[in-house]
Amino acid sequence: MKTIHSLELYLALAVVILAFVSGGCATMPRAEGPFIPPVGYTYTTSQANTGSYGSGTTQITTKISERMWDGKRMTEYGSPTGVLLEYAECECKGKWQIILGPDDKPIQTFDPPMGYEYPIEVGKTWTTSYRVTVHAAKKVFPFDMTFKVESYEDVTVPAGTFKAFRISYTDTIGNKGIQWYSPGLGPFPKWVQERTAQYPGGPGTRETQLISHTMPK
């Protein structure tokens, strides 16, 4: 009888340990690759600006379309303030290549294209060296940018509450900030940017929040 009770105790203990280990080894969220929003997707954000970013709060509506640029198929984020082009295919898929003004003339070009290094998961950090061409000034500025995936959390904005990776970043020309990246959502639900006193154009802040978004039918 004593042996039977001991065996029952060991089995019960094993069940408790297995439950604990299984809970501790739960799969953490992981984004394997970029999400390319479909053509016709639209979203509206609010931007609250200070300092070198300007002043006041504005709303901007952006619409997704496609176009060719330099022989490559690109995803176009078009708004009244300008256009951002990112690669829709190839090894640079989901990375920003160029910012165009409302007149379709280049404002800034990134080399290599700017974007995340996948997969994205909590605890990951990476640094990339870039060269940005400022076309109006006809100058090229090299800089390094470091990202850190800090957590996976809820972020609440006017458009709702989203599960998102909280990703902080800094660069060597005086920018820093936090992006909340929600896989499967075109824009960042929230993005806080800061230009420090080191930034050539002077300090300033911008907080962008998603107000609404509409998938094409």
CYANA upper distance limits for C-alpha pairs under 8 A (distance plus 0.5 A):
  1 MET  CA      5 HIS  CA      6.86
  2 LYS  CA      6 SER  CA      6.69
  3 THR  CA      7 LEU  CA      6.66
  4 ILE  CA      8 GLU  CA      6.73
  5 HIS  CA      9 LEU  CA      6.69
  6 SER  CA     10 TYR  CA      6.74
  7 LEU  CA     11 LEU  CA      6.69
  8 GLU  CA     12 ALA  CA      6.64
  9 LEU  CA     13 LEU  CA      6.62
 10 TYR  CA     14 ALA  CA      6.57
 11 LEU  CA     15 VAL  CA      6.78
 12 ALA  CA     16 VAL  CA      6.92
 13 LEU  CA     17 ILE  CA      6.74
 14 ALA  CA     18 LEU  CA      6.54
 15 VAL  CA     19 ALA  CA      6.64
 16 VAL  CA     20 PHE  CA      6.72
 17 ILE  CA     21 VAL  CA      6.61
 18 LEU  CA     22 SER  CA      6.47
 19 ALA  CA     23 GLY  CA      6.64
 20 PHE  CA     24 GLY  CA      6.66
 21 VAL  CA     25 CYS  CA      6.65
 22 SER  CA     26 ALA  CA      6.97
 28 MET  CA    121 GLU  CA      8.07
 28 MET  CA    122 VAL  CA      8.36
 29 PRO  CA    121 GLU  CA      6.90
 29 PRO  CA    122 VAL  CA      8.26
 29 PRO  CA    152 TYR  CA      7.93
 30 ARG  CA    119 PRO  CA      7.13
 30 ARG  CA    120 ILE  CA      6.12
 30 ARG  CA    121 GLU  CA      5.33
 30 ARG  CA    122 VAL  CA      8.37
 31 ALA  CA    118 TYR  CA      7.64
 31 ALA  CA    119 PRO  CA      5.91
 31 ALA  CA    120 ILE  CA      5.44
 31 ALA  CA    121 GLU  CA      7.15
 31 ALA  CA    183 PRO  CA      7.15
 32 GLU  CA    118 TYR  CA      6.46
 32 GLU  CA    119 PRO  CA      4.93
 32 GLU  CA    120 ILE  CA      7.07
 33 GLY  CA    118 TYR  CA      6.20
 33 GLY  CA    119 PRO  CA      6.58
 33 GLY  CA    120 ILE  CA      8.36
 34 PRO  CA     93 LYS  CA      7.68
 34 PRO  CA     94 GLY  CA      6.02
 34 PRO  CA    118 TYR  CA      8.27
 34 PRO  CA    183 PRO  CA      8.01
 35 PHE  CA     94 GLY  CA      7.59
 35 PHE  CA    183 PRO  CA      7.00
 35 PHE  CA    184 GLY  CA      6.04
 35 PHE  CA    185 LEU  CA      7.68
 35 PHE  CA    186 GLY  CA      7.49
 36 ILE  CA     75 THR  CA      8.16
 36 ILE  CA     88 ALA  CA      7.33
 36 ILE  CA     94 GLY  CA      7.07
 36 ILE  CA    186 GLY  CA      7.45
 37 PRO  CA     41 TYR  CA      7.05
 37 PRO  CA     64 ILE  CA      7.62
 37 PRO  CA    184 GLY  CA      8.38
 37 PRO  CA    185 LEU  CA      7.80
 37 PRO  CA    186 GLY  CA      5.75
 38 PRO  CA     64 ILE  CA      7.43
 38 PRO  CA     65 SER  CA      8.23
 38 PRO  CA    215 MET  CA      8.21
 38 PRO  CA    216 PRO  CA      8.00
 39 VAL  CA     64 ILE  CA      5.66
 39 VAL  CA     65 SER  CA      5.22
 39 VAL  CA     66 GLU  CA      7.29
 39 VAL  CA    216 PRO  CA      7.99
 40 GLY  CA     63 LYS  CA      6.81
 40 GLY  CA     64 ILE  CA      5.85
 40 GLY  CA     65 SER  CA      6.70
 40 GLY  CA    215 MET  CA      7.64
 40 GLY  CA    216 PRO  CA      5.91
 41 TYR  CA     63 LYS  CA      6.39
 41 TYR  CA     64 ILE  CA      5.78
 41 TYR  CA    213 HIS  CA      8.02
 41 TYR  CA    214 THR  CA      6.34
 41 TYR  CA    215 MET  CA      5.33
 41 TYR  CA    216 PRO  CA      6.01
 42 THR  CA     61 THR  CA      7.55
 42 THR  CA     62 THR  CA      6.10
 42 THR  CA     63 LYS  CA      4.89
 42 THR  CA     64 ILE  CA      6.74
 42 THR  CA    213 HIS  CA      6.19
 42 THR  CA    214 THR  CA      5.87
 42 THR  CA    215 MET  CA      7.33
 43 TYR  CA     61 THR  CA      6.16
 43 TYR  CA     62 THR  CA      5.97
 43 TYR  CA     63 LYS  CA      7.20
 43 TYR  CA    187 PRO  CA      8.16
 43 TYR  CA    210 LEU  CA      7.96
 43 TYR  CA    211 ILE  CA      8.09
 43 TYR  CA    212 SER  CA      6.09
 43 TYR  CA    213 HIS  CA      4.51
 43 TYR  CA    214 THR  CA      6.75
 44 THR  CA     59 GLN  CA      7.25
 44 THR  CA     60 ILE  CA      6.00
 44 THR  CA     61 THR  CA      4.71
 44 THR  CA     62 THR  CA      6.76
 44 THR  CA    210 LEU  CA      6.71
 44 THR  CA    211 ILE  CA      6.00
 44 THR  CA    212 SER  CA      5.84
 44 THR  CA    213 HIS  CA      6.84
 45 THR  CA     59 GLN  CA      6.10
 45 THR  CA     60 ILE  CA      5.93
 45 THR  CA     61 THR  CA      7.04
 45 THR  CA    208 THR  CA      6.94
 45 THR  CA    209 GLN  CA      5.92
 45 THR  CA    210 LEU  CA      4.96
 45 THR  CA    211 ILE  CA      5.64
 45 THR  CA    212 SER  CA      7.66
 46 SER  CA     57 THR  CA      7.23
 46 SER  CA     58 THR  CA      6.11
 46 SER  CA     59 GLN  CA      4.90
 46 SER  CA     60 ILE  CA      6.90
 46 SER  CA    207 GLU  CA      8.45
 46 SER  CA    208 THR  CA      6.03
 46 SER  CA    209 GLN  CA      5.91
 46 SER  CA    210 LEU  CA      7.12
 46 SER  CA    211 ILE  CA      7.19
 47 GLN  CA     57 THR  CA      5.82
 47 GLN  CA     58 THR  CA      5.79
 47 GLN  CA     59 GLN  CA      6.79
 47 GLN  CA     60 ILE  CA      8.31
 47 GLN  CA    206 ARG  CA      6.94
 47 GLN  CA    207 GLU  CA      6.11
 47 GLN  CA    208 THR  CA      5.07
 47 GLN  CA    209 GLN  CA      7.34
 48 ALA  CA     55 SER  CA      7.82
 48 ALA  CA     56 GLY  CA      6.32
 48 ALA  CA     57 THR  CA      4.76
 48 ALA  CA     58 THR  CA      7.22
 48 ALA  CA    205 THR  CA      8.47
 48 ALA  CA    206 ARG  CA      5.98
 48 ALA  CA    207 GLU  CA      5.72
 48 ALA  CA    208 THR  CA      7.12
 49 ASN  CA     53 TYR  CA      6.04
 49 ASN  CA     54 GLY  CA      5.97
 49 ASN  CA     55 SER  CA      5.31
 49 ASN  CA     56 GLY  CA      6.08
 49 ASN  CA     57 THR  CA      6.74
 49 ASN  CA    204 GLY  CA      7.96
 49 ASN  CA    205 THR  CA      6.23
 49 ASN  CA    206 ARG  CA      5.04
 49 ASN  CA    207 GLU  CA      7.27
 50 THR  CA     54 GLY  CA      5.79
 50 THR  CA     55 SER  CA      5.25
 50 THR  CA     56 GLY  CA      7.58
 50 THR  CA    204 GLY  CA      5.71
 50 THR  CA    205 THR  CA      5.66
 50 THR  CA    206 ARG  CA      7.04
 51 GLY  CA     55 SER  CA      7.22
 51 GLY  CA    202 GLY  CA      8.01
 51 GLY  CA    203 PRO  CA      6.42
 51 GLY  CA    204 GLY  CA      4.46
 51 GLY  CA    205 THR  CA      7.02
 52 SER  CA    195 ARG  CA      8.30
 52 SER  CA    201 GLY  CA      6.93
 52 SER  CA    202 GLY  CA      6.29
 52 SER  CA    203 PRO  CA      6.27
 52 SER  CA    204 GLY  CA      5.24
 52 SER  CA    205 THR  CA      8.10
 53 TYR  CA    204 GLY  CA      6.12
 53 TYR  CA    205 THR  CA      6.89
 53 TYR  CA    206 ARG  CA      7.12
 54 GLY  CA    204 GLY  CA      8.39
 60 ILE  CA     79 SER  CA      7.44
 60 ILE  CA     80 PRO  CA      8.02
 61 THR  CA     79 SER  CA      6.51
 61 THR  CA     80 PRO  CA      8.26
 62 THR  CA     77 TYR  CA      6.61
 62 THR  CA     78 GLY  CA      5.85
 62 THR  CA     79 SER  CA      5.14
 62 THR  CA     80 PRO  CA      8.48
 63 LYS  CA     76 GLU  CA      8.43
 63 LYS  CA     77 TYR  CA      6.33
 63 LYS  CA     78 GLY  CA      5.83
 63 LYS  CA     79 SER  CA      7.15
 64 ILE  CA     75 THR  CA      7.44
 64 ILE  CA     76 GLU  CA      6.11
 64 ILE  CA     77 TYR  CA      5.50
 64 ILE  CA     78 GLY  CA      6.91
 65 SER  CA     75 THR  CA      6.57
 65 SER  CA     76 GLU  CA      5.58
 65 SER  CA     77 TYR  CA      7.31
 65 SER  CA     78 GLY  CA      8.05
 66 GLU  CA     73 ARG  CA      7.62
 66 GLU  CA     74 MET  CA      6.23
 66 GLU  CA     75 THR  CA      5.28
 66 GLU  CA     76 GLU  CA      5.85
 67 ARG  CA     73 ARG  CA      6.51
 67 ARG  CA     74 MET  CA      5.91
 67 ARG  CA     75 THR  CA      7.14
 67 ARG  CA     76 GLU  CA      7.17
 68 MET  CA     72 LYS  CA      5.91
 68 MET  CA     73 ARG  CA      5.20
 68 MET  CA     74 MET  CA      6.19
 69 TRP  CA     73 ARG  CA      7.05
 69 TRP  CA     74 MET  CA      7.02
 72 LYS  CA     87 TYR  CA      7.89
 73 ARG  CA     87 TYR  CA      7.06
 73 ARG  CA     88 ALA  CA      6.33
 73 ARG  CA     89 GLU  CA      7.32
 74 MET  CA     85 LEU  CA      6.52
 74 MET  CA     86 GLU  CA      6.01
 74 MET  CA     87 TYR  CA      5.14
 74 MET  CA     88 ALA  CA      5.38
 74 MET  CA     89 GLU  CA      8.12
 75 THR  CA     85 LEU  CA      6.19
 75 THR  CA     86 GLU  CA      5.79
 75 THR  CA     87 TYR  CA      6.59
 75 THR  CA     88 ALA  CA      5.91
 76 GLU  CA     83 VAL  CA      7.09
 76 GLU  CA     84 LEU  CA      6.41
 76 GLU  CA     85 LEU  CA      5.31
 76 GLU  CA     86 GLU  CA      7.24
 77 TYR  CA     83 VAL  CA      6.03
 77 TYR  CA     84 LEU  CA      5.60
 77 TYR  CA     85 LEU  CA      6.89
 78 GLY  CA     82 GLY  CA      6.73
 78 GLY  CA     83 VAL  CA      5.05
 78 GLY  CA     84 LEU  CA      7.18
 79 SER  CA     83 VAL  CA      6.68
 80 PRO  CA    102 PRO  CA      7.08
 81 THR  CA    101 GLY  CA      7.40
 81 THR  CA    102 PRO  CA      6.56
 82 GLY  CA     99 ILE  CA      7.75
 82 GLY  CA    100 LEU  CA      6.13
 82 GLY  CA    101 GLY  CA      4.93
 82 GLY  CA    102 PRO  CA      5.08
 82 GLY  CA    103 ASP  CA      8.46
 82 GLY  CA    104 ASP  CA      8.11
 83 VAL  CA     99 ILE  CA      6.20
 83 VAL  CA    100 LEU  CA      5.45
 83 VAL  CA    101 GLY  CA      6.82
 83 VAL  CA    102 PRO  CA      7.60
 83 VAL  CA    104 ASP  CA      8.11
 84 LEU  CA     96 TRP  CA      7.68
 84 LEU  CA     97 GLN  CA      8.30
 84 LEU  CA     98 ILE  CA      6.57
 84 LEU  CA     99 ILE  CA      5.11
 84 LEU  CA    100 LEU  CA      6.86
 85 LEU  CA     96 TRP  CA      6.48
 85 LEU  CA     97 GLN  CA      6.34
 85 LEU  CA     98 ILE  CA      5.99
 85 LEU  CA     99 ILE  CA      6.92
 85 LEU  CA    100 LEU  CA      8.50
 86 GLU  CA     93 LYS  CA      7.79
 86 GLU  CA     94 GLY  CA      6.24
 86 GLU  CA     95 LYS  CA      5.65
 86 GLU  CA     96 TRP  CA      4.70
 86 GLU  CA     97 GLN  CA      5.89
 86 GLU  CA     98 ILE  CA      7.81
 87 TYR  CA     92 CYS  CA      6.41
 87 TYR  CA     93 LYS  CA      5.19
 87 TYR  CA     94 GLY  CA      5.88
 87 TYR  CA     95 LYS  CA      6.24
 87 TYR  CA     96 TRP  CA      7.24
 87 TYR  CA     97 GLN  CA      7.54
 88 ALA  CA     92 CYS  CA      8.46
 88 ALA  CA     93 LYS  CA      5.59
 88 ALA  CA     94 GLY  CA      6.63
 89 GLU  CA     93 LYS  CA      5.11
 89 GLU  CA     94 GLY  CA      8.16
 92 CYS  CA    113 PRO  CA      7.44
 94 GLY  CA    115 GLY  CA      7.43
 95 LYS  CA    113 PRO  CA      5.92
 95 LYS  CA    114 MET  CA      5.64
 95 LYS  CA    115 GLY  CA      5.02
 95 LYS  CA    116 TYR  CA      7.88
 96 TRP  CA    110 PHE  CA      7.68
 96 TRP  CA    113 PRO  CA      5.64
 96 TRP  CA    114 MET  CA      5.37
 96 TRP  CA    115 GLY  CA      6.75
 97 GLN  CA    109 THR  CA      6.43
 97 GLN  CA    110 PHE  CA      5.89
 97 GLN  CA    111 ASP  CA      7.96
 97 GLN  CA    112 PRO  CA      8.26
 97 GLN  CA    113 PRO  CA      5.25
 97 GLN  CA    114 MET  CA      7.16
 98 ILE  CA    106 PRO  CA      7.47
 98 ILE  CA    107 ILE  CA      8.03
 98 ILE  CA    108 GLN  CA      6.21
 98 ILE  CA    109 THR  CA      4.85
 98 ILE  CA    110 PHE  CA      6.70
 99 ILE  CA    106 PRO  CA      6.56
 99 ILE  CA    107 ILE  CA      6.02
 99 ILE  CA    108 GLN  CA      5.71
 99 ILE  CA    109 THR  CA      6.96
100 LEU  CA    104 ASP  CA      5.71
100 LEU  CA    105 LYS  CA      5.80
100 LEU  CA    106 PRO  CA      4.93
100 LEU  CA    107 ILE  CA      5.77
100 LEU  CA    108 GLN  CA      7.69
101 GLY  CA    105 LYS  CA      5.96
101 GLY  CA    106 PRO  CA      6.86
101 GLY  CA    107 ILE  CA      6.66
106 PRO  CA    135 HIS  CA      6.95
107 ILE  CA    134 VAL  CA      6.57
107 ILE  CA    135 HIS  CA      5.90
107 ILE  CA    136 ALA  CA      7.22
108 GLN  CA    132 VAL  CA      7.01
108 GLN  CA    133 THR  CA      5.92
108 GLN  CA    134 VAL  CA      5.37
108 GLN  CA    135 HIS  CA      6.55
109 THR  CA    132 VAL  CA      6.11
109 THR  CA    133 THR  CA      5.66
109 THR  CA    134 VAL  CA      7.54
109 THR  CA    135 HIS  CA      8.42
110 PHE  CA    114 MET  CA      6.81
110 PHE  CA    130 TYR  CA      7.36
110 PHE  CA    131 ARG  CA      6.50
110 PHE  CA    132 VAL  CA      5.22
110 PHE  CA    133 THR  CA      7.12
111 ASP  CA    130 TYR  CA      6.14
111 ASP  CA    131 ARG  CA      5.64
111 ASP  CA    132 VAL  CA      6.81
112 PRO  CA    130 TYR  CA      6.51
112 PRO  CA    131 ARG  CA      7.67
114 MET  CA    130 TYR  CA      8.25
116 TYR  CA    120 ILE  CA      8.33
117 GLU  CA    126 TRP  CA      8.10
120 ILE  CA    124 LYS  CA      7.50
120 ILE  CA    149 VAL  CA      7.90
121 GLU  CA    149 VAL  CA      7.06
121 GLU  CA    165 PHE  CA      8.29
122 VAL  CA    149 VAL  CA      5.55
122 VAL  CA    150 GLU  CA      6.29
122 VAL  CA    151 SER  CA      5.88
122 VAL  CA    152 TYR  CA      7.21
122 VAL  CA    165 PHE  CA      7.98
123 GLY  CA    148 LYS  CA      7.37
123 GLY  CA    149 VAL  CA      5.86
123 GLY  CA    150 GLU  CA      6.48
123 GLY  CA    151 SER  CA      7.99
124 LYS  CA    148 LYS  CA      6.40
124 LYS  CA    149 VAL  CA      5.89
124 LYS  CA    150 GLU  CA      8.45
125 THR  CA    146 THR  CA      7.70
125 THR  CA    147 PHE  CA      5.94
125 THR  CA    148 LYS  CA      4.84
125 THR  CA    149 VAL  CA      6.88
126 TRP  CA    146 THR  CA      6.19
126 TRP  CA    147 PHE  CA      6.00
126 TRP  CA    148 LYS  CA      7.34
127 THR  CA    144 ASP  CA      7.17
127 THR  CA    145 MET  CA      5.94
127 THR  CA    146 THR  CA      4.68
127 THR  CA    147 PHE  CA      6.87
128 THR  CA    144 ASP  CA      6.14
128 THR  CA    145 MET  CA      5.93
128 THR  CA    146 THR  CA      7.11
129 SER  CA    142 PRO  CA      7.81
129 SER  CA    143 PHE  CA      6.37
129 SER  CA    144 ASP  CA      4.82
129 SER  CA    145 MET  CA      6.91
130 TYR  CA    142 PRO  CA      6.20
130 TYR  CA    143 PHE  CA      5.94
130 TYR  CA    144 ASP  CA      6.53
130 TYR  CA    145 MET  CA      8.06
131 ARG  CA    140 VAL  CA      6.87
131 ARG  CA    141 PHE  CA      6.00
131 ARG  CA    142 PRO  CA      4.78
131 ARG  CA    143 PHE  CA      6.82
132 VAL  CA    140 VAL  CA      6.10
132 VAL  CA    141 PHE  CA      5.82
132 VAL  CA    142 PRO  CA      6.94
133 THR  CA    138 LYS  CA      7.59
133 THR  CA    139 LYS  CA      6.30
133 THR  CA    140 VAL  CA      4.86
133 THR  CA    141 PHE  CA      6.94
134 VAL  CA    138 LYS  CA      6.33
134 VAL  CA    139 LYS  CA      5.97
134 VAL  CA    140 VAL  CA      6.76
134 VAL  CA    141 PHE  CA      8.37
135 HIS  CA    139 LYS  CA      7.23
143 PHE  CA    171 ASP  CA      7.19
143 PHE  CA    172 THR  CA      6.01
143 PHE  CA    173 ILE  CA      6.93
144 ASP  CA    171 ASP  CA      5.98
144 ASP  CA    172 THR  CA      6.09
145 MET  CA    169 TYR  CA      7.46
145 MET  CA    170 THR  CA      6.31
145 MET  CA    171 ASP  CA      4.74
145 MET  CA    172 THR  CA      7.27
146 THR  CA    169 TYR  CA      5.95
146 THR  CA    170 THR  CA      5.99
146 THR  CA    171 ASP  CA      6.70
147 PHE  CA    167 ILE  CA      7.14
147 PHE  CA    168 SER  CA      6.26
147 PHE  CA    169 TYR  CA      4.92
147 PHE  CA    170 THR  CA      7.40
148 LYS  CA    167 ILE  CA      6.02
148 LYS  CA    168 SER  CA      5.84
148 LYS  CA    169 TYR  CA      6.84
149 VAL  CA    165 PHE  CA      7.19
149 VAL  CA    166 ARG  CA      6.52
149 VAL  CA    167 ILE  CA      4.95
149 VAL  CA    168 SER  CA      7.11
150 GLU  CA    165 PHE  CA      7.87
150 GLU  CA    166 ARG  CA      6.07
150 GLU  CA    167 ILE  CA      6.24
150 GLU  CA    168 SER  CA      7.50
151 SER  CA    165 PHE  CA      6.25
151 SER  CA    166 ARG  CA      5.79
151 SER  CA    167 ILE  CA      7.99
152 TYR  CA    163 LYS  CA      7.49
152 TYR  CA    164 ALA  CA      6.06
152 TYR  CA    165 PHE  CA      4.91
152 TYR  CA    166 ARG  CA      6.57
153 GLU  CA    163 LYS  CA      6.12
153 GLU  CA    164 ALA  CA      6.04
153 GLU  CA    165 PHE  CA      6.92
153 GLU  CA    166 ARG  CA      7.59
154 ASP  CA    161 THR  CA      6.86
154 ASP  CA    162 PHE  CA      6.01
154 ASP  CA    163 LYS  CA      5.18
154 ASP  CA    164 ALA  CA      6.65
155 VAL  CA    161 THR  CA      6.04
155 VAL  CA    162 PHE  CA      5.91
155 VAL  CA    163 LYS  CA      6.98
155 VAL  CA    164 ALA  CA      7.19
155 VAL  CA    180 TRP  CA      7.95
155 VAL  CA    189 PRO  CA      8.10
155 VAL  CA    190 LYS  CA      8.17
156 THR  CA    160 GLY  CA      6.22
156 THR  CA    161 THR  CA      4.73
156 THR  CA    162 PHE  CA      6.97
157 VAL  CA    161 THR  CA      6.82
157 VAL  CA    189 PRO  CA      7.35
157 VAL  CA    190 LYS  CA      7.70
157 VAL  CA    209 GLN  CA      6.58
157 VAL  CA    210 LEU  CA      6.70
157 VAL  CA    211 ILE  CA      7.47
158 PRO  CA    209 GLN  CA      7.80
158 PRO  CA    210 LEU  CA      6.86
158 PRO  CA    211 ILE  CA      5.33
158 PRO  CA    212 SER  CA      7.82
159 ALA  CA    189 PRO  CA      8.48
159 ALA  CA    210 LEU  CA      6.17
159 ALA  CA    211 ILE  CA      5.03
159 ALA  CA    212 SER  CA      5.35
159 ALA  CA    213 HIS  CA      7.89
162 PHE  CA    182 SER  CA      7.32
162 PHE  CA    189 PRO  CA      7.97
163 LYS  CA    182 SER  CA      6.57
164 ALA  CA    180 TRP  CA      6.05
164 ALA  CA    181 TYR  CA      5.58
164 ALA  CA    182 SER  CA      4.73
164 ALA  CA    183 PRO  CA      7.73
165 PHE  CA    179 GLN  CA      8.47
165 PHE  CA    180 TRP  CA      6.01
165 PHE  CA    181 TYR  CA      5.54
165 PHE  CA    182 SER  CA      6.83
166 ARG  CA    178 ILE  CA      7.28
166 ARG  CA    179 GLN  CA      6.50
166 ARG  CA    180 TRP  CA      5.18
166 ARG  CA    181 TYR  CA      7.01
167 ILE  CA    178 ILE  CA      6.06
167 ILE  CA    179 GLN  CA      5.69
167 ILE  CA    180 TRP  CA      6.69
167 ILE  CA    181 TYR  CA      7.73
168 SER  CA    176 LYS  CA      8.04
168 SER  CA    177 GLY  CA      6.24
168 SER  CA    178 ILE  CA      4.80
168 SER  CA    179 GLN  CA      6.82
169 TYR  CA    176 LYS  CA      5.96
169 TYR  CA    177 GLY  CA      6.05
169 TYR  CA    178 ILE  CA      6.83
170 THR  CA    174 GLY  CA      8.02
170 THR  CA    175 ASN  CA      6.23
170 THR  CA    176 LYS  CA      4.67
170 THR  CA    177 GLY  CA      7.20
171 ASP  CA    175 ASN  CA      5.99
171 ASP  CA    176 LYS  CA      6.94
173 ILE  CA    198 GLN  CA      7.13
173 ILE  CA    199 TYR  CA      6.10
173 ILE  CA    200 PRO  CA      7.98
174 GLY  CA    195 ARG  CA      6.30
174 GLY  CA    196 THR  CA      5.72
174 GLY  CA    197 ALA  CA      7.52
174 GLY  CA    198 GLN  CA      5.29
174 GLY  CA    199 TYR  CA      4.79
174 GLY  CA    200 PRO  CA      8.28
175 ASN  CA    193 GLN  CA      7.91
175 ASN  CA    194 GLU  CA      6.34
175 ASN  CA    195 ARG  CA      5.23
175 ASN  CA    196 THR  CA      6.70
175 ASN  CA    199 TYR  CA      7.19
176 LYS  CA    193 GLN  CA      6.66
176 LYS  CA    194 GLU  CA      5.86
176 LYS  CA    195 ARG  CA      7.08
176 LYS  CA    196 THR  CA      8.14
177 GLY  CA    191 TRP  CA      7.97
177 GLY  CA    192 VAL  CA      5.86
177 GLY  CA    193 GLN  CA      4.92
177 GLY  CA    194 GLU  CA      6.19
178 ILE  CA    191 TRP  CA      6.34
178 ILE  CA    192 VAL  CA      5.74
178 ILE  CA    193 GLN  CA      7.17
179 GLN  CA    188 PHE  CA      7.26
179 GLN  CA    190 LYS  CA      6.79
179 GLN  CA    191 TRP  CA      5.05
179 GLN  CA    192 VAL  CA      7.01
180 TRP  CA    188 PHE  CA      6.34
180 TRP  CA    189 PRO  CA      6.77
180 TRP  CA    190 LYS  CA      5.93
180 TRP  CA    191 TRP  CA      6.72
181 TYR  CA    188 PHE  CA      5.91
181 TYR  CA    189 PRO  CA      7.60
181 TYR  CA    190 LYS  CA      8.46
182 SER  CA    188 PHE  CA      7.21
182 SER  CA    189 PRO  CA      7.68
187 PRO  CA    210 LEU  CA      8.15
188 PHE  CA    209 GLN  CA      8.32
188 PHE  CA    210 LEU  CA      7.79
189 PRO  CA    208 THR  CA      8.47
189 PRO  CA    209 GLN  CA      6.22
189 PRO  CA    210 LEU  CA      5.38
190 LYS  CA    207 GLU  CA      7.96
190 LYS  CA    208 THR  CA      6.07
190 LYS  CA    209 GLN  CA      5.08
190 LYS  CA    210 LEU  CA      6.89
191 TRP  CA    207 GLU  CA      6.37
191 TRP  CA    208 THR  CA      5.61
191 TRP  CA    209 GLN  CA      7.18
192 VAL  CA    205 THR  CA      8.06
192 VAL  CA    206 ARG  CA      6.47
192 VAL  CA    207 GLU  CA      5.03
192 VAL  CA    208 THR  CA      6.87
193 GLN  CA    205 THR  CA      6.14
193 GLN  CA    206 ARG  CA      5.62
193 GLN  CA    207 GLU  CA      6.77
194 GLU  CA    203 PRO  CA      7.80
194 GLU  CA    204 GLY  CA      6.36
194 GLU  CA    205 THR  CA      4.99
194 GLU  CA    206 ARG  CA      7.03
195 ARG  CA    199 TYR  CA      6.31
195 ARG  CA    202 GLY  CA      7.47
195 ARG  CA    203 PRO  CA      5.18
195 ARG  CA    204 GLY  CA      5.53
195 ARG  CA    205 THR  CA      6.71
196 THR  CA    202 GLY  CA      7.48
196 THR  CA    203 PRO  CA      5.18
196 THR  CA    204 GLY  CA      7.39
197 ALA  CA    202 GLY  CA      6.10
197 ALA  CA    203 PRO  CA      5.42
198 GLN  CA    202 GLY  CA      7.62
198 GLN  CA    203 PRO  CA      8.08
199 TYR  CA    203 PRO  CA      6.93
